[in-house]
Amino acid sequence: EIQHCLVSAGDVGCGVFECFENNSCEIRGLQEICMTFLHNAGKFDSQGKSFIKDALKCMAHGLRHKFSCISRKCVSIKEMVFQLQRECYIKHNLCSAAKENVAVMVEMIHFQDLFPKG
């Protein structure tokens, strides 16, 4: 079901993340994280905006490409999602973006919400 959704999801926005919301594996929160970042992007400085654009693109691209290569067991899917999220946040420098945009980050979300529940 996730694979079918990923094929039809668009490249822009949070469609790829939505594919992981309503399925038997119960991977929750990815779409909410995406939407929260997009709704608040205008409040970030240029470095923060770049982080949002690049990190979301990194995750969407990775979810699409890595999903077809892994076992379809829920534990494998969840681990792939968490690992990919860590990679994309580190690669696109979450810490630096957060440091330069502390007020927005605090106002926007609680840090525990940056990682999907599941």
N, C-alpha and C positions, 0 to 999 in steps of 0.2 A: 504493500500500500504506500509506503514511504517512497519507494523508487518511482512509482507511477506519478506521484505528486511532484517529485523533484524534476522529472522530465517536463512537466507542464508548467512549472513555476517560472516566472519571469526573472530576468537578470537584475532588475532594479527593484528596490523596496525590500519588503520582509517576507516575500512569498516562500523562499527556500526554507526559512526558519519556521514558517507556519506548518510545513510538511511534518515537522517533528512533534507538533502539539497533540493532535488527536489520533493517537495510535495506541496499540496495545502495550508499547514500551513505557508509556507515560513519561516522556522526556518533556518537562514543562519549563517554560520561562524564556526560551530562545527568542520567540517572536516578541515577547514583552520587552526584552532587553533591546532588540532592534528598534522597536517602535519608540521606546523611551529615548534612545540616542538620537533617532531622526527628529523627533518632536522638539528636542532641546538643542539641536546642532547650532542654531542661530545664536545661542548664548555663549558659545565657545570661541576662543581666539582661533587664528588660522591654524596653529599647530593642533589644537583640539579638533577642529573640523576635519583636518587631514587624517587624524587618528580614527575618527568615527567612520569616514568614508573608506579608508584603507582596511581597517580591522573588520568591518562588516563585509566588505568585498572578499577579504581573505577567508572569512568563515563561510560565506555562502559558496564560494568557489571550492573550498576544501570539503564542505559537506556533500556537494554534488559529486566530486571526483572520488573521494575516499569511501563514500557509502557503497558504491558498486564493488569495492575491493575487499570489503570485510564480511565476516560472518554476520548473518542476520539475527543472531541471538541478541537479546536486549542488552545483556551485560557488555557485549562487544560494541554495540552501537553507542551506549552511554559513555564508555571509555573513550571511544573515538571522538565524540562530541567534546568531552572535557579536555582531552589532549589537544585537539584542534583549537579550542578556545584559548587555552594557555599559550599555545604557539603564536596565534594571531595577536593576542594582547601584548606578548613580549616583543614580537617582531616589529609591531607598529608603536611600541613604546607607550603603553598605558600609563606607566608611572610618571613619565615626563609630562604627558598630556594632562594627567590629573593634578600634578603639582602646579602647573600653570593655570589651571581652571578649577581650583579648589572650591570656590563658592558655588559654581554651577554644579559640580559633581555632588556636593553635599545637598544642595537644593533638589537635585534631580532624583537621586536614588541613594539607597543604602548599599554599602559595598557587598553585603551578602546577596543582593539582587543581581549583581553582575555575573553570577554563576547560576546555571539552570538548576532548578529543583528536580529531584528525581532519585 
